[in-house]
């Protein structure tokens, strides 16, 4: 598991991030060190030559040079979001190793600047992010060096191994140079390629990059799916007997609850902020599966400093130790832990030098016992200082191997340049072999989207638009006893009689896979606001009762408050009949 400290950016670069025009050709990023960066003593580096070589076949192609002299994979990882991901590239070329493997013997050093295993970890992390956002990746080995100075061997071999591991196209510059009879003329100073060296690099890259671009699948459908749905819609809004007030305070905004049901089937916790998406946290406990709720529980003092929507989850480590964890997002993402089923809690503590929005959107236990948590960010909170450029939405995963105590550095798993994908909600298939992640579409130009993984999150399908019947914010899904799915969300369907209300969808996992509408929708409660409601929490009891909990403007003219609603699918089926 990669755990890399991110500090504020150590390097400032002269380029500004700009979105490509709609009719632009392929956008390629050249990410590397001084062997990639432009040099005054070289007429044309390989990135400039590559653009010319590709230009006839790929009209409008852009090759953007993001090489920085003296860079290592450690430094490159710090600037990856700003210099690469924010550019929405179609393909990324990565070359590092000369500086990573350097041993500064003149300073009394005996080890390379970046250890070989750490070099591999950083390289893999950058690759995973580029692949996760939908870009192709081409790797380059470092070129051979004959200049004075000591360098540890093995970095080129590591690149070859990583390329094979991820099945990536590779330009082996080291072997390419060694095969040339004029090898000594290919290096300008024993280290950096000369003009004679940049030429064969560009030619080899043109072959591999051309193959990758030709094979690249189309990212964007020709047109959005229908903005409306044909499903019947049931209405529970007037059935107040189903509704239980969890918390309400005159004049105080209470919102965005998250719940967890413990193994006894009765004990339930609900956590939420005093404010819209931020503010001091409040927690209540139910000992009767949500029929009644305690007074507000005492919490650590620094829970009042929460900056974002909290979420609560049950996790279990390899030794069987059960924990409850509460997340609080923005930068840095913070975590609180209880190892006595909520009787006592730790303060909120940073889990790393990273953050995000709605941390965590969902947490899922994987087949090997690890936990995968998903969230999103738009460039502002993923690292210290954030991004001041255009907002680019990315969905991230992070992993825990120790039952939720520590978490890996996040990796991008989904991105599309034409829409804003966020707020991931996980649903596992009935046979356990596939995970679906439903995604809010925040530009409001299209329906919600979905991605799938069949290998426990190691690889993901391209984002695909969902039918309008499943369009909304903050999807949360649970299975009823008969195998049907109940998915609750805020209705943001562009053509819907319940737009802005708290709704749910009933159907099957096969509907998610096949892109079909499902069985029916139901309005759970009427929201007296055009959109502000329904970050829903869901629990299913032993008797198949669904306990759905969320916030909303349930009383006209008053601040939002927290309400729980109880139902069974059999009851809804009878209403449908």
C-alpha positions in Angstrom: 0.0 0.0 0.0 1.4 3.3 -1.0 1.6 5.9 1.7 3.4 9.0 0.4 3.6 12.4 2.2 2.3 15.2 0.1 3.5 18.7 1.1 2.9 22.0 -0.7 4.2 21.9 -4.2 8.0 22.2 -4.2 8.2 23.2 -7.8 6.6 26.0 -9.7 6.1 25.5 -13.4 5.6 28.2 -16.1 2.6 26.7 -17.9 -1.1 27.4 -17.1 -3.7 24.7 -17.2 -6.3 25.3 -20.0 -9.2 23.1 -21.1 -8.8 21.9 -24.7 -11.3 23.3 -27.2 -14.1 20.9 -28.1 -12.7 20.2 -31.6 -9.1 19.7 -30.5 -7.2 16.6 -31.6 -5.6 14.1 -29.2 -4.0 15.7 -26.1 -0.7 14.1 -25.0 1.3 14.9 -21.9 5.1 14.3 -21.8 5.9 13.9 -18.1 9.5 13.5 -17.1 12.7 15.1 -15.9 15.5 17.0 -17.7 15.7 14.3 -20.4 12.2 15.3 -21.3 12.2 19.0 -20.7 13.2 21.5 -23.4 16.9 22.5 -23.3 18.6 25.6 -24.8 21.4 23.4 -26.2 19.0 21.1 -28.1 17.2 22.4 -31.1 14.1 20.2 -30.8 13.4 17.7 -28.0 11.4 14.5 -28.6 8.1 16.0 -27.6 8.3 18.6 -30.4 9.4 16.1 -32.9 6.6 13.7 -31.8 3.9 16.3 -32.5 5.2 16.7 -36.1 5.4 12.9 -36.6 1.8 12.4 -35.4 0.3 15.5 -37.1 -0.6 14.1 -40.5 -2.6 11.2 -39.1 -4.0 12.8 -35.9 -5.2 16.2 -36.9 -4.9 18.9 -34.2 -2.7 16.6 -31.9 -1.0 18.5 -29.0 2.0 17.2 -27.2 2.5 19.2 -24.0 5.9 19.0 -22.4 5.7 18.7 -18.6 9.3 17.8 -18.0 11.1 19.4 -15.1 14.9 19.4 -14.6 16.1 17.4 -11.6 12.7 15.8 -11.1 12.2 12.4 -9.4 9.1 10.3 -9.2 8.5 11.7 -5.7 8.4 15.3 -7.0 6.4 14.3 -10.1 3.7 12.7 -7.9 3.3 16.0 -6.1 2.5 17.8 -9.3 0.6 15.0 -11.1 -2.9 16.5 -10.6 -1.9 20.0 -11.6 0.4 19.2 -14.5 -1.2 16.1 -15.9 -4.7 15.2 -14.7 -6.1 18.7 -14.9 -5.1 18.9 -18.6 -7.6 16.1 -19.5 -5.0 14.1 -21.5 -5.8 11.3 -23.9 -2.4 9.8 -23.4 0.5 10.3 -21.0 4.1 9.5 -21.7 6.1 8.9 -18.5 9.9 8.8 -18.2 11.9 9.0 -14.9 14.8 7.2 -13.3 18.0 9.1 -13.9 17.5 11.4 -10.9 15.8 8.7 -8.8 18.8 6.4 -9.1 21.5 9.0 -8.5 23.7 8.6 -5.5 25.1 11.9 -4.2 28.5 10.6 -3.2 30.0 14.1 -3.1 27.6 14.8 -0.2 28.5 11.6 1.6 25.4 9.7 0.4 25.6 6.0 -0.2 22.0 5.3 -1.2 20.0 6.6 -4.3 17.8 9.7 -4.0 14.7 7.5 -4.3 15.0 3.8 -3.3 14.1 1.3 -6.0 10.9 0.0 -4.2 9.7 3.6 -3.6 10.4 4.5 -7.3 8.2 1.5 -8.3 5.5 2.6 -5.9 5.4 6.2 -7.2 5.5 5.0 -10.8 2.6 2.7 -10.3 0.6 5.3 -8.5 1.0 7.8 -11.3 0.1 5.1 -13.8 -3.0 4.1 -11.9 -4.2 7.7 -11.7 -3.7 8.2 -15.5 -5.5 5.0 -16.3 -8.2 5.7 -13.8 -9.1 9.0 -15.5 -9.3 7.2 -18.9 -5.9 8.2 -20.4 -3.6 5.8 -22.2 -0.1 5.5 -20.8 3.2 4.9 -22.6 6.3 4.2 -20.5 9.9 5.0 -21.3 13.0 3.6 -19.6 15.6 6.2 -18.6 18.3 6.6 -21.3 21.7 5.2 -20.5 24.2 7.5 -18.8 27.9 7.7 -19.3 28.5 10.9 -17.4 30.5 11.0 -14.1 28.5 10.2 -11.0 27.2 7.1 -9.3 23.8 5.7 -10.1 22.1 2.5 -8.8 21.2 0.0 -11.4 17.8 -1.6 -11.8 15.6 1.4 -12.6 15.2 0.6 -16.3 14.4 -3.0 -15.4 11.7 -1.7 -13.0 10.1 0.3 -15.8 10.1 -2.9 -18.0 8.5 -4.9 -15.2 5.8 -2.3 -14.5 5.0 -1.9 -18.2 4.5 -5.7 -18.3 2.4 -5.7 -15.1 0.0 -3.1 -16.5 0.2 -4.2 -20.1 1.4 -0.8 -21.2 3.3 0.2 -24.4 7.0 0.7 -23.7 9.8 2.6 -25.5 13.0 1.1 -24.2 15.3 4.1 -24.6 18.2 2.3 -22.9 18.2 -0.6 -25.3 17.4 1.7 -28.3 20.5 3.8 -27.6 22.8 0.8 -27.0 21.8 -0.7 -30.4 23.0 2.5 -32.2 26.5 2.4 -33.7 26.9 6.1 -32.9 25.9 5.7 -29.3 28.3 8.3 -28.0 26.8 11.0 -30.3 23.3 10.4 -28.9 24.1 12.0 -25.6 24.8 15.7 -25.3 26.8 15.6 -22.1 27.0 11.9 -21.2 23.5 12.2 -19.7 21.0 14.2 -21.7 20.0 13.2 -25.3 21.4 15.4 -28.1 19.4 16.3 -31.2 20.7 13.0 -32.6 19.3 11.2 -29.6 15.9 12.9 -29.5 15.2 11.9 -33.1 15.1 8.1 -32.6 13.2 8.5 -29.3 10.5 10.5 -31.2 10.4 8.0 -34.0 10.0 5.0 -31.6 7.3 6.9 -29.6 5.4 7.8 -32.8 5.0 4.1 -33.4 3.7 3.2 -29.9 1.7 6.4 -29.4 0.1 6.0 -32.8 -0.9 2.4 -32.0 -2.4 3.5 -28.7 -4.4 6.3 -30.2 -5.8 4.1 -33.0 -6.9 1.5 -30.4 -8.3 4.0 -28.0 -12.0 3.5 -27.4 -14.4 6.4 -27.8 -15.1 8.1 -24.5 -18.2 10.1 -25.1 -21.6 8.9 -26.4 -22.9 10.8 -29.4 -25.9 12.2 -27.5 -27.3 12.2 -23.9 -29.9 9.6 -23.0 -33.5 10.6 -22.6 -34.1 13.2 -19.9 -37.3 11.6 -18.6 -38.5 8.1 -17.5 -41.6 5.9 -18.1 -41.7 4.1 -14.8 -44.7 4.4 -12.5 -44.1 6.6 -9.4 -45.6 5.8 -6.0 -46.0 8.4 -3.3 -45.4 8.0 0.4 -45.1 11.7 1.2 -48.5 11.9 2.9 -48.0 8.8 5.0 -46.8 10.5 8.1 -47.1 7.4 10.3 -44.1 6.1 8.6 -42.0 9.1 9.5 -39.9 9.4 12.7 -38.1 12.6 13.6 -34.5 11.8 14.5 -33.5 15.4 15.3 -34.9 18.9 14.9 -33.8 22.2 16.3 -35.7 25.5 15.8 -33.6 27.8 13.6 -30.8 25.4 13.1 -29.9 23.7 9.9 -29.4 19.9 10.4 -28.4 17.9 7.4 -26.6 15.1 5.6 -27.0 12.2 8.0 -25.2 8.9 7.8 -26.2 5.7 9.7 -24.8 2.4 10.7 -26.7 -0.7 12.0 -24.7 -3.0 14.4 -24.8 -6.7 14.2 -27.5 -7.1 16.9 -30.0 -5.7 14.4 -31.2 -3.1 16.9 -28.4 -0.6 17.7 -28.1 2.2 15.2 -26.0 5.3 15.1 -26.8 8.5 13.1 -24.2 11.2 12.6 -24.8 14.6 10.9 -23.5 18.2 10.8 -25.1 21.3 12.2 -25.0 23.2 8.9 -25.1 22.6 5.2 -22.4 20.0 4.6 -20.2 21.4 7.3 -20.3 22.4 11.0 -20.0 20.7 14.3 -21.0 17.0 14.3 -24.0 15.6 16.1 -24.5 11.9 16.9 -27.5 10.0 18.2 -28.1 6.4 19.1 -31.2 4.1 18.7 -31.5 0.9 20.6 -34.7 -0.2 18.8 -33.6 -0.1 15.2 -34.6 3.5 14.6 -38.0 3.6 16.3 -36.8 6.1 18.9 -33.6 8.1 19.4 -31.4 9.2 22.3 -30.5 12.7 23.2 -27.4 14.0 21.4 -24.3 12.0 22.6 -21.1 13.5 24.1 -18.4 13.7 21.4 -14.7 14.7 21.4 -14.2 18.4 21.3 -12.6 18.6 17.9 -15.6 17.1 16.2 -16.9 20.7 16.3 -14.2 21.5 13.7 -15.6 19.2 11.0 -15.5 20.9 7.6 -17.7 18.5 5.6 -20.4 15.8 5.5 -19.6 13.0 8.0 -20.0 9.4 7.2 -20.0 6.4 9.6 -19.0 2.8 8.8 -18.5 -0.6 10.4 -15.1 -2.1 9.7 -13.4 -5.4 11.0 -9.7 -6.2 10.9 -8.0 -9.5 10.2 -8.0 -10.3 13.9 -11.8 -9.9 14.2 -11.6 -6.5 16.0 -14.7 -4.5 15.2 -14.5 -0.8 14.8 -16.8 2.1 14.0 -15.2 4.9 12.0 -16.4 8.4 11.2 -14.9 10.3 8.3 -14.8 14.1 7.8 -13.6 15.5 4.5 -12.0 18.5 2.7 -8.3 18.9 3.4 -7.0 17.0 5.2 -9.4 14.1 5.3 -9.8 13.1 9.0 -11.0 10.0 10.7 -12.3 9.1 14.2 -12.4 5.6 15.6 -14.4 3.7 18.2 -13.4 0.2 19.3 -16.3 -0.2 21.8 -19.3 0.1 19.5 -19.6 3.8 19.9 -19.3 4.2 23.7 -16.1 6.2 23.3 -14.6 8.0 20.3 -11.2 9.3 19.3 -10.8 12.8 18.1 -10.8 13.4 14.4 -7.2 12.8 13.1 -5.7 13.3 9.6 -5.2 10.1 7.7 -2.7 11.5 5.3 -1.7 14.6 3.3 -4.8 14.4 1.1 -8.5 15.3 1.2 -11.6 15.3 -0.8 -15.4 16.0 -1.0 -17.9 13.7 0.7 -15.2 11.6 2.2 -16.3 8.8 2.1 -19.0 8.4 -0.5 -19.0 4.7 0.4 -16.9 2.0 2.0 -16.9 -1.7 0.8 -15.2 -4.7 2.3 -13.3 -6.6 -0.4 -13.0 -10.3 -0.8 -9.4 -10.4 0.6 -10.5 -8.5 3.8 -9.3 -5.1 2.8 -11.6 -2.1 2.7 -12.1 0.1 -0.3 -13.4 3.6 0.2 -14.5 6.0 -2.6 -14.9 9.7 -2.7 -14.5 12.6 -5.2 -12.7 15.9 -5.5 -12.6 18.7 -8.0 -9.0 19.7 -7.6 -9.4 21.9 -4.5 -8.8 19.5 -1.7 -6.9 16.4 -3.0 -3.6 18.0 -1.8 -2.6 21.0 0.2 -3.1 24.2 -1.6 -5.5 22.7 -4.1 -5.9 23.7 -7.7 -6.8 27.2 -8.8 -7.6 26.1 -12.3 -10.8 24.9 -13.9 -12.8 22.4 -11.9 -12.2 18.8 -13.0 -14.1 16.1 -11.1 -12.4 12.9 -10.3 -13.6 9.8 -8.4 -10.9 8.3 -6.1 -10.4 5.0 -4.3 -8.3 4.5 -1.1 -7.6 1.1 0.5 -7.1 0.0 4.1 -5.4 -3.3 5.1 -5.6 -2.9 8.8 -9.4 -2.6 9.5 -9.8 1.1 8.8 -7.0 2.5 10.9 -4.8 3.7 8.0 -5.6 4.3 4.3 -3.5 4.4 1.1 -2.9 7.4 -1.0 -6.0 7.9 -3.3 -6.0 6.8 -6.9 -8.4 8.1 -9.6 -10.8 5.5 -10.8 -13.3 7.5 -12.9 -13.3 10.8 -14.9 -14.9 12.2 -18.0 -14.0 15.6 -19.4 -17.6 16.4 -20.6 -19.4 15.8 -17.3 -18.9 16.2 -13.5 -18.9 12.7 -11.9 -19.0 12.6 -8.1 -20.6 11.1 -4.9 -20.0 7.4 -5.6 -22.3 4.8 -4.2 -21.4 1.1 -4.3 -23.7 -1.8 -4.9 -22.3 -5.4 -5.1 -23.9 -7.9 -7.4 -26.0 -10.7 -5.9 -23.3 -13.3 -6.8 -20.6 -11.1 -5.2 -18.5 -11.0 -8.4 -19.1 -7.5 -9.5 -19.2 -4.0 -8.0 -21.3 -1.2 -9.5 -20.7 2.4 -8.5 -23.5 4.9 -9.2 -22.3 8.5 -9.8 -24.0 11.9 -9.5 -23.6 14.1 -12.6 -23.0 17.6 -11.3 -23.0 19.6 -14.5 -26.7 18.7 -14.8 -26.3 18.2 -18.6 -26.9 14.4 -18.5 -28.2 11.6 -16.4 -26.3 9.9 -13.6 -23.5 7.5 -14.6 -22.2 4.1 -13.5 -19.0 2.2 -13.6 -18.2 -1.5 -12.9 -15.3 -3.6 -11.6 -15.0 -7.4 -11.8 -11.7 -7.6 -10.0 -12.4 -5.9 -6.7 -11.5 -2.4 -7.8 -8.2 -3.1 -9.6 -9.7 -2.0 -12.9 -12.9 -0.3 -13.9 -15.2 0.1 -16.9 -15.6 3.4 -18.6 -18.3 5.6 -17.1 -21.7 4.9 -18.8 -24.8 7.0 -18.6 -27.7 5.6 -16.7 -31.4 5.8 -17.6 -33.2 8.9 -16.3 -35.1 6.7 -13.7 -31.8 6.5 -11.7 -30.7 10.1 -12.1 -30.0 11.8 -8.8 -27.5 12.7 -6.1 -25.9 10.5 -3.4 -27.2 7.1 -4.4 -27.4 4.6 -1.5 -28.5 1.1 -2.3 -29.5 -2.0 -0.2 -31.0 -5.4 -1.1 -34.4 -6.6 0.1 -34.8 -10.3 1.0 -36.2 -11.1 -2.4 -33.1 -9.9 -4.2 -34.4 -6.6 -5.4 -32.5 -3.4 -5.0 -33.9 -0.3 -3.2 -31.8 2.8 -4.1 -32.5 6.1 -2.4 -31.3 9.5 -3.7 -32.2 13.1 -4.3 -34.2 13.4 -7.5 -32.3 15.5 -10.0 -33.9 14.0 -13.1 -34.2 16.7 -15.7 -37.9 15.7 -16.5 -39.6 14.4 -13.3 -42.7 15.2 -11.3 -40.7 14.6 -8.1 -37.6 16.7 -9.1 -35.9 18.0 -5.9 -37.6 15.5 -3.6 -36.4 12.5 -1.7 -37.1 9.5 -3.9 -36.1 5.8 -4.3 -35.8 3.4 -7.2 -36.8 -0.3 -7.1 -35.3 -2.8 -9.5 -32.6 -5.4 -10.0 -28.9 -5.4 -10.3 -29.4 -6.6 -13.9 -31.1 -3.2 -14.6 -27.8 -1.5 -13.6 -25.9 -3.8 -15.9 -28.2 -3.6 -18.8 -29.2 0.0 -18.6 -32.9 -0.7 -18.2 -35.3 1.4 -16.2 -36.2 -0.9 -13.4 -39.6 -1.6 -11.8 -40.8 1.6 -10.2 -39.9 4.8 -8.3 -41.3 6.1 -5.1 -41.4 9.6 -3.6 -40.5 9.1 0.0 -41.0 12.7 1.2 -41.9 16.1 -0.3 -39.1 18.6 0.0 -40.1 22.3 0.3 -37.0 23.4 -1.5 -36.1 23.1 -5.1 -33.1 20.7 -4.4 -31.7 20.8 -0.9 -32.4 17.3 0.7 -31.7 13.6 0.7 -28.2 12.6 1.4 -29.8 9.3 2.4 -28.8 6.6 4.8 -30.3 3.1 4.4 -30.5 0.0 6.7 -32.4 -3.2 6.2 -33.7 -5.0 9.3 -34.0 -8.8 9.9 -37.8 -8.6 9.1 -37.0 -6.9 5.7 -38.0 -3.5 7.0 -36.1 -0.7 5.2 -35.1 2.1 7.4 -34.3 5.2 5.3 -32.9 8.3 7.0 -32.1 11.7 5.6 -32.5 15.5 5.9 -34.7 17.9 4.1 -36.9 21.0 4.2 -39.8 18.9 5.4 -41.8 21.9 6.8 -42.2 25.0 4.6 -40.4 28.0 6.0 -38.3 26.1 8.5 -34.7 24.9 8.5 -34.0 21.3 7.4 -34.2 18.5 10.0 -33.5 14.7 10.1 -36.3 12.2 9.5 -36.3 8.4 9.3 -38.9 6.5 7.3 -39.8 2.8 7.4 -41.2 0.6 4.7 -41.2 -2.9 3.1 -41.2 -3.6 -0.6 -44.2 -5.8 -0.2 -46.2 -2.7 0.9 -45.0 -0.8 -2.1 -45.9 -3.7 -4.4 -49.5 -3.7 -3.1 -49.7 0.0 -3.8 -48.5 -0.6 -7.3 -51.1 -3.3 -7.9 
